[in-house]
Amino acid sequence: MRKGIFIETENVIRFRAVMRQALDTERGRPGMVCVWGAAGLGKTLAAEQHYAQHGGAYVRVWEDWTQQAMLQAICYELTGARPHGADRCKWAIVEALREQPRVIY
């Protein structure tokens, strides 16, 4: 890939369609999207590009993370804090999203 060039592949088009559906709050149906697949298919680039255009919170998840580590990373992106304990993180995330709904990538 050359810097500054983003190729609209079939996977990117499908990613955008799924994101439009998940973000359809007009119908009262915001949702969750899980993207997975083999390396090199453009998942990360599609998410980064969508995030750059639409905003939200971006968290790069690592395979060896515990539940608490992932919740702390999400909480930090939303609130700037890393509470100790998964339960505290969950409450902080819910409150942050209640105050300001946004996509978490």
C-alpha angles and dihedrals in degrees: 000000000000118000114262095019120107117186117212100226125178088257091055091050090050091047091054092048091052091047091051089053093047092049094049096120090155087076090043092244111115109166151182126260126200116194119193139154145115120321118272100033095113102255095135094042092049091050093046092049092048090048091050090053100040107024127218128130122314121206122176106214122210125210096235097051121124120227089258094050091053093046091048091052092050091045091050092053091050102038110011090241133103106206118199112247131036093250093056090048092051093051092047091049093049092048093047091050091046090055095042117012113211143149120269112211 
